[in-house]
């Protein structure tokens, strides 16, 4: 199984209304220190691929910046808010409240 497939398998387990971090996904897949690779994997999820990529955020509980337009960041926030995830005034998610596992 490729690293990306291992990450996707884990991310599919994140329940609606919860988030995990790139680093946590890397550790769970047996690849500690490869948070950036998890980010690349989430960016590569095909449309309709069944991987809830939007549930993965950075270690500060923030949506990571993407190169190019901000549409992806806006879309991610809207998807999370639709699931009941709340952001503070600084755009952060309380990982103690909404984090998984």
C-alpha distances in whole Angstrom, upper triangle without the diagonal:
4,7,8,6,7,10,11,10,13,15,15,17,20,23,25,28,26,24,21,21,19,19,19,15,14,16,14,11,12,13,17,19,16,18,19,15,15,18,17,14,16,19,16,16,18,21,21,17,17,16,19,19,22,22,21,24,25,26,29,29,29,28,26,28,27,28,31,32,32,31,28,29,32,29,27,30,32,29,29,32,32,30,33,31,34,35,38,40,38,35,33,31,32,29,31,32,29,26,23,22
4,5,5,6,9,10,11,13,14,16,18,20,23,25,27,25,23,20,20,17,17,18,14,13,15,14,11,12,12,15,17,14,15,16,12,12,15,13,11,14,16,13,14,16,19,20,16,17,15,18,17,21,21,19,22,22,24,27,27,27,25,24,25,24,25,27,29,29,29,25,26,29,27,25,28,30,27,27,31,31,29,32,30,33,33,36,38,36,33,31,30,31,28,30,31,28,25,23,22
4,5,5,6,9,10,11,12,14,16,18,21,23,25,23,20,17,16,13,14,14,11,9,12,11,8,9,8,12,13,10,12,12,9,9,12,11,9,12,14,12,13,16,19,20,16,17,14,17,15,19,18,16,18,19,20,24,23,24,22,21,23,21,23,26,27,27,27,23,24,27,25,23,26,28,25,25,29,29,27,30,28,30,30,33,35,32,30,28,27,28,25,27,28,25,22,20,20
4,5,5,6,9,10,10,12,15,16,19,21,23,21,18,16,15,12,14,14,11,10,13,13,10,12,11,14,15,11,12,12,8,7,10,9,6,8,11,9,9,12,15,16,13,14,11,14,12,16,16,14,16,17,19,23,22,22,20,19,20,19,20,23,24,24,24,20,21,24,22,20,23,25,22,22,26,26,25,27,25,28,28,31,33,31,28,26,25,27,24,26,27,24,21,19,19
4,5,5,6,9,10,11,13,15,18,20,23,21,19,17,17,14,16,16,12,12,14,13,10,13,13,16,17,14,15,15,12,10,13,12,9,11,13,11,10,12,15,15,11,12,10,13,13,16,16,15,18,20,22,25,24,24,22,21,23,22,23,26,27,26,25,22,23,26,23,21,24,26,22,23,26,26,24,27,26,29,29,32,35,33,29,28,26,28,25,27,28,24,22,19,19
4,5,5,6,9,10,11,14,17,19,22,19,17,15,15,13,14,13,9,9,11,9,6,9,10,13,15,13,13,15,12,10,13,13,10,12,15,14,13,15,18,18,14,14,12,14,13,17,16,14,17,19,20,23,22,23,22,21,23,23,25,27,28,28,27,23,24,27,24,22,24,26,23,23,26,26,24,27,25,28,28,31,34,32,29,27,25,26,23,25,26,22,20,17,16
4,5,5,6,9,10,11,15,17,19,16,14,12,11,9,11,10,6,7,10,8,6,10,10,12,13,11,10,12,9,7,10,11,7,8,12,11,11,14,16,16,13,13,10,11,10,13,12,11,14,15,16,20,19,19,18,17,20,19,22,24,25,24,24,20,20,23,21,18,21,23,20,19,23,23,21,24,22,24,25,28,30,28,25,23,21,23,19,22,23,19,17,14,14
4,5,5,6,9,10,13,15,18,16,14,12,13,12,14,13,9,11,13,11,10,13,13,16,17,14,13,14,12,9,11,12,8,8,11,10,8,11,13,13,10,9,6,9,8,12,11,11,14,16,18,21,20,20,18,18,20,19,22,24,24,23,22,19,20,22,19,17,20,21,18,18,22,21,19,22,21,24,24,28,30,29,25,24,22,23,20,23,23,20,17,15,15
4,6,5,7,10,13,15,18,16,15,13,15,14,15,13,10,12,13,10,9,13,14,16,18,16,16,17,15,12,15,15,12,12,15,14,12,14,16,15,11,10,8,10,11,14,13,13,17,19,20,23,21,22,21,21,24,23,25,28,28,27,26,22,23,25,22,19,22,23,20,19,23,23,20,23,22,25,26,29,32,31,27,25,23,24,21,23,23,20,17,14,14
4,5,5,7,11,14,16,13,12,10,11,11,12,10,7,9,11,8,7,11,12,14,16,14,14,16,14,11,14,15,12,12,15,15,13,16,18,17,14,12,9,10,11,13,11,11,14,16,17,20,18,20,19,19,22,22,25,27,28,26,25,21,22,24,22,18,21,22,19,18,21,21,19,21,19,22,23,26,29,28,25,23,20,21,18,19,20,17,14,11,11
4,5,5,9,11,13,11,9,8,10,10,12,10,7,10,12,10,10,14,14,16,17,15,13,15,14,10,12,14,11,9,13,13,11,14,15,14,12,10,7,7,7,9,8,8,11,14,15,18,16,17,16,16,19,19,22,24,24,23,22,18,18,20,18,15,17,18,15,14,18,18,15,18,16,19,20,24,26,25,22,20,17,19,16,18,18,15,13,10,11
4,6,8,10,13,12,11,11,13,14,16,14,11,14,16,13,13,16,17,19,21,19,17,19,17,13,15,16,13,12,15,15,12,14,14,13,10,7,5,6,8,11,9,11,14,17,19,21,19,20,18,19,22,22,25,26,26,24,23,19,20,21,18,16,18,19,15,15,18,18,15,18,17,21,22,25,28,27,24,22,20,21,18,20,20,16,15,12,13
4,6,9,12,10,10,10,13,14,16,13,11,14,15,12,12,16,18,19,21,19,18,20,19,15,17,19,16,14,18,18,15,18,18,16,14,11,9,9,11,13,10,12,15,18,19,21,19,20,19,21,24,24,27,29,29,27,25,22,22,23,21,18,19,20,17,15,19,18,15,17,17,20,22,25,28,28,24,22,19,20,17,18,17,14,13,9,10
4,7,9,7,7,7,11,12,14,12,10,14,15,12,14,17,18,19,20,19,17,19,18,15,16,18,16,14,17,18,15,18,18,17,15,12,10,8,10,10,7,9,12,15,16,18,15,17,16,18,21,22,25,27,26,24,23,20,19,20,18,15,16,17,14,12,15,15,12,14,13,16,18,21,24,24,21,18,15,16,13,15,14,11,9,7,8
4,6,6,8,10,14,16,18,15,14,18,18,16,17,21,22,22,24,23,20,22,22,18,19,21,19,16,20,21,18,20,19,17,16,13,11,9,12,11,9,11,14,17,18,20,16,18,18,20,23,24,27,29,28,25,24,21,20,20,18,15,16,16,13,11,14,13,10,12,11,15,18,21,24,24,21,19,15,16,14,15,13,10,10,8,10
4,6,8,11,15,17,19,17,16,20,21,19,20,24,24,25,26,24,21,23,23,19,19,22,20,17,19,21,18,19,18,16,16,13,12,9,11,10,8,11,14,17,19,20,16,17,16,19,22,23,26,27,26,23,21,19,18,18,16,13,13,13,10,8,10,9,6,8,9,13,15,19,22,22,19,17,14,15,14,16,13,10,11,10,12
4,7,11,14,17,19,17,17,20,21,20,22,25,25,25,26,25,21,23,24,20,20,23,21,18,20,22,20,22,20,19,19,16,14,11,13,11,8,11,13,16,17,17,14,15,15,18,21,22,26,27,25,22,21,18,17,17,15,12,12,12,10,7,8,8,5,5,5,9,12,15,19,19,16,14,11,12,12,13,10,7,9,10,12
4,7,11,14,15,13,13,17,18,16,18,21,22,21,22,21,18,20,21,17,17,21,19,16,19,21,19,21,21,20,19,16,14,11,12,10,7,9,10,13,14,15,11,13,13,16,20,21,25,27,25,22,21,19,17,18,16,13,13,14,11,8,10,11,8,9,7,10,12,15,19,19,16,13,10,10,9,10,8,5,6,6,9
4,7,10,12,10,10,14,15,14,16,19,19,18,19,18,15,17,18,14,14,17,16,13,16,18,17,20,20,19,18,16,13,10,10,8,5,6,7,10,11,12,9,10,11,13,17,18,22,24,23,20,20,17,15,16,15,11,12,14,12,9,11,13,10,11,8,11,12,15,18,17,14,12,9,10,8,10,10,6,5,6,8
4,7,8,7,7,10,11,11,13,15,15,14,15,14,11,14,15,11,12,15,14,12,15,18,16,20,20,20,19,17,13,11,10,10,6,5,6,8,9,11,9,11,11,13,16,18,21,24,24,21,21,18,16,18,17,13,14,17,15,12,15,17,14,15,12,14,14,17,20,18,16,13,10,11,8,11,11,8,6,5,7
4,5,5,6,9,10,11,12,14,13,12,12,11,8,11,12,9,10,13,13,11,14,17,16,20,21,22,20,18,15,13,11,11,8,5,5,5,6,9,8,9,10,10,14,16,19,22,22,20,20,17,15,18,18,14,15,18,16,14,17,19,17,17,14,16,15,17,20,18,15,12,11,12,9,12,14,11,8,8,10
4,6,5,6,9,10,11,13,11,10,10,8,5,7,8,6,6,10,10,9,12,14,14,18,20,21,19,18,14,13,10,11,10,6,6,6,7,11,10,11,11,10,13,14,17,20,21,19,20,17,15,19,18,15,16,19,18,16,19,21,19,20,17,19,18,20,22,20,17,15,14,15,13,16,17,15,12,12,13
4,5,5,6,9,10,11,9,7,7,7,4,8,9,8,9,12,13,13,15,17,18,21,23,24,22,21,17,16,14,15,13,10,9,8,7,11,12,13,14,13,16,17,20,23,24,23,24,20,19,22,22,18,19,23,21,19,22,24,22,23,20,21,20,22,24,21,19,17,16,16,13,16,18,16,12,12,12
4,5,5,6,9,10,10,8,9,10,8,11,12,10,12,15,14,14,17,18,18,22,23,24,21,20,16,15,14,15,12,9,10,10,9,12,12,14,15,15,18,20,23,26,26,25,25,22,20,23,22,19,20,23,21,18,21,23,21,21,18,20,20,22,24,22,20,17,15,15,12,14,16,14,10,9,9
4,5,5,6,9,8,9,10,9,7,11,10,7,10,12,11,11,14,15,15,19,20,21,18,17,13,13,11,13,11,8,10,11,11,15,14,15,15,15,18,19,22,25,25,24,24,20,19,22,21,18,19,22,19,18,21,22,20,21,19,21,21,23,26,24,21,19,17,17,14,16,18,15,12,10,10
4,6,5,6,5,5,7,6,6,9,8,6,10,12,11,12,15,16,16,20,22,23,20,19,15,16,14,16,14,11,12,12,12,16,16,17,17,16,19,19,22,25,26,25,25,22,21,24,23,20,22,25,23,21,24,26,24,25,22,24,24,26,28,26,23,21,20,20,17,19,21,19,15,13,13
4,5,5,5,4,7,8,8,12,12,10,13,15,14,15,19,19,19,23,25,26,23,22,18,18,17,19,16,13,14,14,13,17,17,19,19,19,22,23,25,28,30,28,29,25,24,27,26,23,24,27,25,23,26,28,25,26,23,25,25,27,29,27,25,22,20,20,17,18,20,19,15,13,12
4,5,7,8,11,11,11,14,13,11,14,16,15,15,19,19,19,22,24,24,21,19,16,16,16,18,15,13,15,15,15,18,18,20,20,20,23,24,27,30,30,29,29,25,25,27,26,22,24,26,24,22,25,26,23,25,22,25,25,27,30,28,26,23,21,21,17,18,20,18,14,11,10
4,6,8,11,10,11,13,11,10,14,15,13,14,17,17,17,20,23,23,19,18,15,16,15,18,16,14,16,17,17,20,20,21,21,20,23,23,26,29,30,29,29,25,25,28,26,23,25,27,25,23,27,28,25,27,24,27,27,29,32,30,28,25,23,23,20,21,23,21,17,14,13
4,6,10,9,11,14,13,12,16,17,15,17,20,20,20,23,26,26,23,22,19,20,19,21,19,17,19,18,18,21,22,23,23,22,25,25,28,31,32,31,32,28,27,31,29,26,28,30,28,26,30,31,28,30,27,29,29,31,34,32,30,27,25,25,21,23,25,23,19,17,15
4,6,6,8,11,9,10,13,14,13,15,18,18,19,22,25,26,22,22,19,20,18,21,19,16,17,16,16,20,20,22,22,20,23,23,25,28,30,29,30,26,26,29,28,25,27,30,27,26,29,31,28,30,27,29,29,30,33,30,28,25,24,25,21,23,25,23,20,18,17
4,6,8,11,10,10,13,15,15,16,19,20,21,24,27,28,25,24,21,21,19,21,19,16,16,15,14,17,18,20,20,19,22,22,25,28,30,29,30,26,25,28,28,25,26,29,27,25,29,31,28,29,26,28,27,28,31,28,26,23,23,23,19,21,24,22,18,17,16
4,6,8,9,10,12,14,14,16,18,19,21,24,27,28,25,25,22,22,19,21,19,16,15,13,12,16,18,19,19,17,19,20,22,26,27,27,28,25,24,27,27,24,25,29,27,25,29,31,29,30,26,27,26,27,29,26,25,22,22,22,19,21,24,22,19,18,18
4,5,5,7,9,10,11,13,15,16,17,21,23,25,22,22,19,19,16,18,18,14,14,12,13,16,17,18,18,15,18,18,19,23,25,24,25,22,21,25,25,22,24,27,25,24,27,29,27,28,25,27,26,27,29,26,24,22,22,23,20,22,25,22,19,18,18
4,5,5,6,9,10,11,13,14,16,19,22,23,21,21,17,17,14,15,14,11,10,9,9,13,14,14,14,12,14,15,17,21,22,21,22,19,18,22,21,18,20,23,22,20,24,26,24,25,22,23,22,24,25,23,20,18,18,19,17,19,21,19,16,16,16
4,5,5,6,9,10,11,13,15,18,21,23,20,21,17,17,14,15,16,12,11,10,11,14,15,15,14,11,12,12,14,18,20,19,20,17,17,20,20,18,20,23,22,21,24,26,25,26,23,24,23,25,26,23,21,19,20,21,19,22,24,22,19,19,20
4,5,5,6,9,10,11,13,16,19,21,18,19,16,17,13,16,16,13,13,13,14,17,18,17,16,13,15,14,16,19,21,21,22,18,18,22,21,19,21,24,22,22,25,27,26,27,25,26,25,27,29,26,23,22,22,24,21,24,26,23,20,19,20
4,5,5,6,9,10,11,15,17,18,16,16,13,13,10,12,12,9,10,11,13,16,15,15,14,12,14,14,16,19,20,20,20,16,16,20,19,16,19,21,19,19,22,24,22,24,21,23,22,25,27,24,21,20,19,21,18,21,22,20,17,16,17
4,5,5,6,9,10,14,16,18,16,17,13,13,9,11,12,8,9,9,12,14,14,13,11,9,11,10,12,15,17,16,17,13,13,17,16,14,16,19,18,17,20,22,21,23,20,22,20,23,24,22,19,18,18,20,18,21,22,19,17,17,18
4,5,5,6,9,12,15,17,15,17,14,14,11,13,14,12,13,13,16,18,18,16,14,12,12,11,12,15,17,17,17,14,15,18,17,15,18,21,19,20,23,24,24,26,23,25,24,26,27,25,22,21,21,24,22,25,26,23,21,20,21
4,5,5,7,10,13,15,12,13,10,12,9,12,13,11,13,14,17,19,19,18,15,14,15,13,15,17,19,19,18,15,16,19,18,15,19,21,19,19,23,23,22,25,22,25,24,27,29,26,23,22,22,24,22,25,25,22,20,19,20
4,5,5,9,11,13,11,12,8,9,5,8,10,8,10,12,15,17,16,15,12,11,13,11,14,16,17,16,15,12,13,16,14,12,15,17,15,15,19,20,19,21,19,21,21,24,25,23,20,19,19,21,19,23,23,19,18,17,18
4,6,8,10,13,12,13,11,11,8,10,12,11,12,14,17,19,18,16,13,11,11,9,11,13,14,14,13,10,12,15,13,12,15,17,16,16,20,21,20,23,21,23,22,25,26,24,20,20,20,23,22,25,25,22,20,20,22
4,6,9,12,10,12,10,12,9,12,15,13,15,17,20,22,21,19,16,15,15,13,14,15,16,17,16,13,15,18,16,15,18,20,18,19,22,23,22,25,23,26,25,28,30,27,24,24,23,26,24,28,28,24,23,22,23
4,6,8,6,9,7,9,7,10,13,12,15,17,20,23,21,20,16,16,17,14,16,17,18,18,16,13,15,17,15,13,17,18,16,17,20,20,20,23,21,24,24,27,29,27,24,23,23,25,23,27,26,23,21,20,22
4,6,5,8,9,11,10,13,15,16,18,21,24,26,24,22,19,19,19,16,18,18,18,19,17,14,17,18,15,15,19,19,17,19,22,21,21,24,24,26,26,30,31,30,26,26,25,28,27,30,29,25,24,23,25
4,5,8,9,10,10,12,15,16,19,21,25,26,24,22,19,19,19,17,18,18,17,18,15,13,16,17,13,14,17,17,14,17,20,19,19,22,22,25,25,29,30,29,25,26,25,28,27,30,29,25,24,24,25
4,6,8,10,11,13,15,17,20,23,26,28,25,24,21,21,22,20,22,22,21,20,18,15,18,18,15,15,18,17,14,17,20,18,18,22,22,25,26,29,31,30,27,27,25,28,27,29,28,24,24,23,24
4,6,9,10,12,14,15,19,22,24,26,24,23,20,21,22,20,22,22,22,22,19,16,19,20,16,16,19,19,16,18,21,19,19,22,22,25,26,30,32,31,27,26,25,27,26,28,27,24,23,21,22
4,6,9,11,12,14,18,21,23,25,23,22,20,21,22,21,23,24,23,22,20,17,19,20,16,15,18,18,14,16,19,17,16,20,20,23,24,28,30,30,26,25,23,25,23,26,25,21,20,18,20
4,6,9,9,10,14,17,20,22,19,19,17,17,19,18,21,22,22,21,19,15,17,18,15,13,16,16,13,14,17,17,15,18,18,21,22,26,28,27,23,22,20,22,20,23,22,18,17,16,17
4,5,6,8,12,15,18,19,16,16,14,15,18,17,20,21,20,19,17,13,14,15,12,10,13,13,10,10,14,13,12,15,14,17,18,22,24,23,20,19,17,19,17,20,19,15,14,13,15
4,5,6,9,12,15,17,14,14,11,12,14,13,16,18,18,16,15,11,12,14,11,8,12,13,10,10,14,14,13,16,14,17,17,21,23,22,18,17,16,18,17,20,19,15,14,14,16
4,6,8,11,14,15,12,11,9,10,13,13,16,17,16,14,13,9,9,11,8,5,8,9,7,7,11,11,11,13,11,14,14,17,20,18,15,14,13,16,15,18,17,13,13,13,16
4,7,10,13,14,11,11,9,12,15,15,19,21,20,17,16,13,12,13,12,8,9,11,9,7,11,12,10,12,10,12,13,17,19,18,15,13,11,13,12,15,14,10,10,10,12
4,7,10,11,9,9,8,9,13,13,17,19,19,17,16,13,12,14,13,9,11,14,12,10,13,15,13,15,12,14,14,17,19,18,14,13,11,13,11,15,15,11,10,10,12
4,7,8,6,6,5,6,10,12,16,18,18,15,16,13,11,13,13,10,10,14,13,10,13,16,15,15,12,13,12,14,17,14,11,10,9,11,10,13,14,11,10,11,13
4,5,5,5,6,6,10,12,15,18,19,16,18,15,12,15,16,13,13,17,16,14,17,19,18,18,15,15,13,15,17,14,12,10,10,12,10,14,15,13,11,13,15
4,5,7,10,10,13,16,19,22,22,20,21,18,16,19,19,16,16,19,19,16,18,21,20,20,16,16,14,15,17,14,13,10,10,11,9,12,14,13,10,12,14
4,5,9,9,13,16,19,22,22,19,21,18,15,17,19,16,15,18,19,16,17,21,20,19,15,14,12,12,14,11,10,7,8,9,8,11,13,12,11,14,16
4,7,9,12,15,19,21,21,18,19,16,13,15,16,13,12,15,15,12,14,17,16,15,11,11,9,10,12,10,8,5,5,6,6,10,11,9,9,12,14
4,6,9,12,16,18,17,14,15,13,10,12,14,11,10,13,14,12,13,16,16,15,12,11,9,10,11,9,6,5,6,9,10,13,14,12,12,15,17
4,7,9,13,15,14,11,12,10,7,9,10,8,7,11,12,10,12,15,15,15,12,12,10,12,13,11,8,8,9,12,12,16,16,14,13,16,18
4,6,10,13,13,10,12,10,7,11,12,10,11,14,15,14,16,18,19,19,16,16,14,15,16,13,11,11,12,15,15,19,19,17,16,17,20
4,7,9,9,8,10,9,7,10,12,11,12,15,16,16,18,20,21,21,18,18,16,17,17,14,12,13,15,18,18,22,23,20,19,21,23
4,6,7,7,9,7,7,11,12,11,13,16,16,17,19,21,22,23,20,21,19,20,20,18,15,16,18,21,21,25,25,22,22,23,25
4,7,8,10,9,10,13,14,14,16,19,19,20,22,24,25,27,24,24,22,24,23,20,18,20,21,25,25,28,29,26,25,26,28
4,7,9,9,11,13,14,15,17,18,20,21,23,24,26,27,25,25,23,25,24,22,20,21,23,27,27,31,31,28,28,29,31
4,5,7,8,10,11,13,14,16,17,19,20,22,23,25,23,23,21,23,22,20,18,20,22,26,26,30,29,27,27,28,31
4,5,5,6,9,10,11,12,14,16,17,18,20,21,19,19,17,19,18,17,14,16,18,22,23,27,26,23,24,25,28
4,5,5,6,9,10,10,12,14,15,16,19,20,19,19,18,20,20,18,15,18,19,23,23,27,26,23,24,25,28
4,5,5,6,9,10,10,12,14,15,17,19,17,18,17,19,20,18,15,16,17,21,21,25,24,21,21,22,25
4,5,5,6,9,10,11,12,14,16,17,15,15,13,16,16,14,11,13,14,18,18,22,21,18,19,20,23
4,5,5,6,9,10,11,12,14,15,14,14,13,15,15,14,11,13,14,18,19,23,22,19,20,22,25
4,5,5,6,9,10,11,13,14,13,15,14,17,18,17,14,15,15,19,20,23,22,18,19,21,23
4,5,5,6,9,10,11,13,11,12,12,15,17,16,12,13,12,16,16,20,18,15,16,17,20
4,5,5,6,8,10,11,9,9,9,12,13,13,9,10,10,14,15,18,17,14,15,17,20
4,5,5,6,9,10,9,10,11,14,15,16,12,14,13,16,18,20,18,15,17,19,22
4,6,5,7,9,9,11,12,16,18,18,14,15,13,16,17,20,17,14,16,17,19
4,5,5,7,5,8,9,13,15,16,12,12,10,13,13,16,14,10,12,14,17
4,5,5,5,6,8,12,14,15,12,12,10,13,14,17,14,12,14,16,19
4,5,7,9,12,15,17,19,15,16,14,16,17,19,16,14,16,17,20
4,6,9,12,16,18,19,16,15,13,15,15,17,14,11,13,14,17
4,6,10,13,16,17,14,14,11,12,13,15,11,9,13,14,17
4,7,10,13,14,11,10,7,9,10,12,9,7,10,12,15
4,7,10,11,9,8,6,8,10,12,9,8,12,15,17
4,7,8,5,5,5,7,10,13,11,10,13,16,19
4,5,5,5,6,8,11,13,12,12,15,18,21
4,5,7,10,11,15,17,16,16,18,22,24
4,6,9,11,14,16,16,16,17,21,23
4,7,10,12,15,15,14,15,18,21
4,7,9,12,12,11,12,15,18
4,6,9,8,7,9,12,15
4,5,5,6,7,11,13
4,5,5,4,8,10
4,6,6,9,10
4,6,9,11
4,7,9
4,6
3
